[in-house]
Amino acid sequence: MAVIATSSSLGLAARLAKTLSQDMILIEEKSFPDGERYVRVPQRIEGEAVLVHSTHPPQDERLIQLLLAIDAVKNAGASKVIVVVPYLAYARQDKRFMEGEPISVGVVLRSLQAVGADAFIAVDVHNPSSLDEWLKIPHLNVLPAAQLAEYFKGVLRHPLVLAPDRGALHRAQAVAEVLGASYDYLEKRRDRTTGEPSLLPKSIEVEGNDVLIVDDIISTGGTLVLAAKSMLRSGARRVYAACTHAILASGALDKLYSAGVSEVVATDTVPSPVSKVSVAERLAAAITSLL
Ligand code: R5P
């Protein structure tokens, strides 16, 4: 089996190759003078290939690279390409929220399948049912709750794990179960036009607790800032933030620390200063189960 990586997630790909006891083959990448992308697999591939490529910003460029890379790996001789996308861009547009919109995640997943992906693995897809809905190839959604929880073992005193909205409750629950903590959720709304989040009033008893807020993505940090401020106002001793994908747009980390968050921790699906927890072993197990 060959582990083939692009520059989008080198650290995670290297850790994954090591866990699978495989060498890593690095895809050559460049841009043409007009901005078009070029990729090349530098050697013939025998047998199955695992292509690792995350689609964090700049998402559109990375998506094109991924489509090109799948085709290139196939043409380099791979008998089967397992496409591993640690962060799947466009996953949040999983339905038509307003008339006239596309279902972006469907467009992305169908495209990957159309260019030759034989199997697909992603980490903590915003709405996991998107994979079942749009993919006909074997697919897996790897959840890193246990790894994130392990990081916080021994760090938190009287922990309460909190989801910033009801849809994220399963993440908070999974982390809380590993920590032996209780869990709850906030009621978040997002303005469909401005994208601005707001919290509905909800009373949660956190006096003296260390609150760990768990979400799939930190993008602008707006959601977590609201949640953290609300918990600190309610008497939480300390507030920590954990996410799977540290997109960290627009100075998100500064906003979180200014809001009083003690520490932000993410997995390595997106390279960032807070990507302290690796999903390599979970991905290796998922790949092995698909072989
Ligand atoms: C949305 O439903 C997601 O689960 C995250 O809560 C959201 O993407 C976070 O975005 P931001 O950091 O910009 O508030």
Residues whose N, C-alpha, C, O or C-beta is under 5 A from the ligand:
A	BS01	R5P	D215 D216 I217 I218 S219 T220 G221 G222 T223 L224
